[in-house]
Amino acid sequence: MTETYEERAARLERAREVVALEWEQFQRVRGEDGRASCQDNPAEFEVQRLGQFMTWPMPLLDSYLADLADAERRGRNLLTEKYARMMEPVEPERYARELAPHLPVLDAGRIAAQERIVGRQVAWARDFHARYPALGSGMRVIATVEDTRDATSFETYLRGELGTYSDATLALYAALVEDLAATGQNLTWRTVAYTAILAGYEDLDAAEAAHRR
């Protein structure tokens, strides 16, 4: 069913609410070296996160917004948890010793559900990089095996983020991924297309051409 202007506007407003709550939590994230430069760039944060969230249907946005609000009430920071989970591939011993004890435990069923999503999205990311190499060159490397202390892959980032979702949010997200796969769509393409438009480009092709210069 085609989305009406009013429905799209409402979804954008909800996505902005999600980004605002994420930004608040992001401001409280502290790495080993203190505050990161990206924590002083709200405009870039909004473009990047809105690009993702505008691909989401309203029930998924509502569910994740509720996750963030619940985390606030409980004294949790989902952004801190995401970045902590992202440390596992590059510093497994430190992760197990210092970080994992402070994170919610994910059971085997939950991990399996996440890995099905990760596998699909990594394949989509590879396809996108092949079709849009100039844009791809400016994005994260794709696979966890490429992780370094200074560069975290798309796969590791996604796995870390999925690990912060509630079971309800993860189920809705999995349904989105399954629906897109069933209709031959690519979530990476949709996300970067929204991001390019929010950044001021006419479309993905215009963004690709600009990055080739």
Residue pairs with C-beta under 8 A, 6 or more apart in sequence:
3 11
7 58
10 58
11 54
11 56
11 57
11 58
11 61
12 50
12 54
14 58
14 61
14 62
14 65
15 50
15 53
15 54
15 56
15 61
16 46
16 50
17 65
18 49
18 53
18 61
18 64
18 65
18 68
19 45
19 46
19 49
19 50
19 53
21 65
21 68
21 69
21 72
22 45
22 49
22 68
22 78
22 79
23 42
23 45
23 46
24 72
25 68
25 71
25 72
25 77
25 78
25 79
25 80
26 39
26 45
26 79
27 39
28 77
28 79
28 80
29 36
29 39
29 77
29 79
29 80
29 83
30 80
31 83
38 44
38 45
46 198
47 195
47 198
47 199
48 195
50 194
50 195
50 198
51 191
51 192
51 194
51 195
51 196
51 198
52 191
52 194
52 195
53 61
54 194
55 176
55 187
55 190
55 191
55 194
56 64
56 173
56 176
57 172
57 176
59 172
60 169
60 172
60 173
60 176
63 166
63 168
63 169
63 172
64 165
64 169
66 166
66 169
67 78
67 164
67 165
67 166
67 169
68 78
70 166
71 77
71 78
78 164
81 103
81 104
81 163
81 164
82 160
82 161
82 163
82 164
83 160
84 95
84 99
84 102
84 103
84 160
85 99
85 103
85 159
85 160
85 163
85 164
86 152
86 156
86 157
86 159
86 160
87 94
87 95
87 99
88 95
88 99
88 100
88 156
89 144
89 147
89 156
90 147
90 148
90 149
90 152
91 149
103 163
106 114
106 163
110 167
110 170
113 170
113 174
114 159
114 162
114 163
114 170
116 174
117 158
117 162
117 173
117 174
117 177
118 155
118 158
118 159
118 162
120 177
120 181
121 154
121 158
121 177
121 187
121 188
122 142
122 143
122 154
122 155
122 158
124 186
124 187
124 188
124 189
125 142
125 154
125 155
125 188
126 142
127 186
127 188
128 135
128 136
128 186
128 188
128 189
128 192
129 136
129 139
129 142
130 136
131 189
132 192
132 204
132 208
134 208
134 209
134 211
134 212
135 192
135 196
135 204
135 207
135 208
135 211
137 211
138 211
139 154
139 192
140 151
140 152
140 153
140 154
140 157
141 147
141 151
141 153
141 154
142 153
142 154
142 155
143 153
143 154
143 155
144 153
144 155
144 156
144 159
145 153
146 153
147 153
147 156
162 170
162 173
165 173
176 187
177 187
180 186
180 187
180 190
189 204
192 204
192 207
193 203
193 204
196 203
196 204
196 206
196 207
197 203
199 207
201 207
201 210
